[in-house]
Amino acid sequence: MAKTGAKGSKRRAGRAPRRWLLRLAALLVLFGLAFAAWLWWDMRSWRPDPDLYPEQGALIPAGTAPVRFETLKAIGASFVYLPLASGPAADGPGGFADRFTAARKAGLKVGVVLPFDPCLGADAQSGVFAQMVPRDAGLLPPAIALDGLADACDPKVSDAAVESELMTLINQIELHTGRPVILKLAPAFEARHKTATALARDLWLARDRARPDYAGRPWLLWSANSARVTEASADPVEWVVVQK
């Protein structure tokens, strides 16, 4: 009996540290979940310190949802970029054309972002830009958003063809506006095409909360919060700051 009791005591003693380890692991998981929830909530309204980045603004998502540009200005935006759209999204109520007019009326500096389609030739894309965007020295430098890759193009488009059409598009947009374009460069596009090295244009990079470094050289614009929730619209906006 004495030996049996001793063995039972050893087993109970061995289980005690394991219980503490399980409790500690549960506490760490709970802490991680709480921190993730706090970070998600904080990011809804977070923006970089205005003392470090005095010039801040927003990229408005494409669509026709109402946007109160006066409210955007009141919460710290000095400029907005509008993604270019064609067809009903451009000409219909609340579309690109209406937003363009409303943003300027609110006293915001306005720029236009042309999403680059690697499956489509440069002429078709620059034609939409020339049709929708006036020649106006008061506009911000135009931007070309480089997000999509050509993997899904039908017929297939080579990387060399993508890069050639992009260079043609840049030249056409710069000829229309009289200003160098800004390249809004996504990490995947940069990894594939090494655009930051190949093209000497100002860069617009994106990374939530942390300064982006994937281009290997300094940037001009930084999308610091990809989905900032504001009173200006039911849709989140992409919050952008300018490098001093």
N, C-alpha and C positions, 0 to 999 in steps of 0.2 A: 504493500500500500504506500509505503514511504517513497519507493522509487516511482510509482505511478503519479503520485502527487507532485513530485519534483519535475517530472516531464511535463505535466500540465502547466505548471508555473512557468516553465521555460517557453512553452508555446504561447501563453498569454503575454509574456514579456516580449516575445518576438513580434506579436501582432500589434502591440502598442505603437512602435515607431512607424509601422506601415500605415496605421490609421492617421497619424499626424502628417505623414507625407501626402496621403490622399486629401486631407483637409487643406493642407498648404496648396496643393495643386488646384483644388476647387476654388480657393481664395484667389489664386493667381488668374485663373480663367475668368472669374467674376470681375476682378479688377480690369482685365483686358477688355471684357465686354463693356464695362462702364466707361473706360477710356475711349473706346471706339465710338460709343454712343455720344459722348461729350464732343469728340472731334467732329463727328458728323453734324451735330447741332451747331457747333461753333463755325464750321465751314459754310453753313448756310448764309451767314452774314459777314464773314471775315473778308478783310481786304488789307493789303500791305500798309504799313505806317505812312501816313501822308507827309510826315517830316522827312522820311527817306525817299519817298516818291511823290513829290508835290503834284505832278500832272497825272491824273487818273481818269479813266473813262470806261466805256463798255462796248462790247460787240453784241449787237441785238440778234437773237436767233431768227432765222428765216421763218416766214409765216405772216399771218395777218392779225395776230392777237393784239389788242389795244396796248399801246405803250404811252405812258405819260412822261414825255421828255422833260418837262419842267421839273417833275419829281426827281428824275435822274440827276439833273443839274443840282437840285437842292441837296442831294445826299453825297455830292462830291465829284460828279462826272463833269469834266470840262470838254469832253469830246465823245463821239460815238462813231463806230464803224457799222455799216449796214451791208449784209451779204447781198450780192446782186442776184436777182431772180428774174426770170422771163415769163411771159404769158400772164395768166390771171393773177399769179402771186405778185407780179410787178404792177399791173394796171388796175387791179380790183381795189375796192375800198379797204383801206388799212394795209395795202401792200407796199412794195418797195417805194413807189413814187410818192404815195401819201406820207410814208415814214420819213422819206428824204426831206420833204417840204416841212413837216412838223418839227423835225430835229433842228433844222436851221432857224425856224421861227422861234424855237425855245432858246436860241442863243448858244447852241452847242456847235463846236467845230465838227464837221462831218467828213467822213471818208467812206470809201466803198471797197468791199472785199469781193473779188471774183474767185469763186471756187474753180480750181483747175480740174478739168475732166481729162484724164490721160487717154481715154478712148476716143476723144473728139479732137478734130483738127483745130489749129490755132485760129484760122480765119473765122470759123463759126463762133468761137468763143469771144474773140475780139469784136466781132460784129454786134453781138448783144451788148457788150460794154459800150461801144461807140453810140449805139442807139439810145441807151438808157442814161448814160452819165454825161452831163454837159462839160464842155471845155470851160473850166472855171478855176482861176488861180486861187480862189478862196477855199477850195477843197483841200483836205489832207492828202498826202501822197497815197496813191492807190495801192492796194495790197492784193496779192494772189495767194490763195489758200492752197497749200500743197499737202493734201491729206491722203487721197486715194491712190492706190497702185493699179497697174495695168493688168493684174493677174486675171481679172474677169472679163477683159475686153474680147469682143467677138466681132470681127476677126481679131486675131492676136496682134498685139502691138509690142514691139521690142523696146527694151529700156533705152536704146540709142534713139529710137523714133520719139519716145516720150520726151527725152531731153532736148531733142531738136525742135519739137513743136513748142515746148515750154519757152525756149529761147526766142522763137519767132513771136510767140504771144507776148512776152515781155517787151520786145521791141515795138510791137504794134500798140500796146497799152501806153508805153512811154511816149510814143509819137503822138498819140491822141491827147494825152494829158500834159505833155511837156515836163514831166517829173519822173524821177526814178521810182520804180516800184519797190514795195516792201514785200519780202517773201515770208508768208506765214507758214512756217515749216514744221510739220509733224515729225516725231521721232522715226516712224517707219519709213517715211519718204526720204528722210535724210540718210538713214541706214542703207537704203537701196541705191540712191543716186548721188550721195555726197554733194548735195547742192550747195551747202554752205561754203565748201572749198572751191567748187567750180564757178560760182557766180558771185561777183563782188557787189552784192546789194545788201541793204539793211535787213536785219532779221527780226521776225516776230516769233517767239517761242512760247511754249505752253508747259506748265507743270503746276499742279495745285500746291500752293503754300510754299514750296521750296524753289529757289532760283534755278532755272533750267541751265544745263551745261552741255547738252547733247550735240550742239552744233560745233563745239570746239573753238568758237570765237565769240566776241561780245555781241549782244543783241540790243536792239533799240526798244522793242515792245515785248512785254511779258504778260501773257494771260495767266494771272496768279490764282484765280478762282473760276473754274469752268462753269459753275452753276450758282452764282450768288443770288440769293433771294432778296428782292427789294419790293418796296411799295409801288414801284413804277410799272410793274406788269405782273400778270399772273404767271408768266413764264420766267424762269431764272435767266439771268444774263451772264455773259462771260466778262469778268472784270479784268481790265487791262491797265497796266501802268507803263510809264515811259522812263527809260533809263536816263538819269541826269548826265 
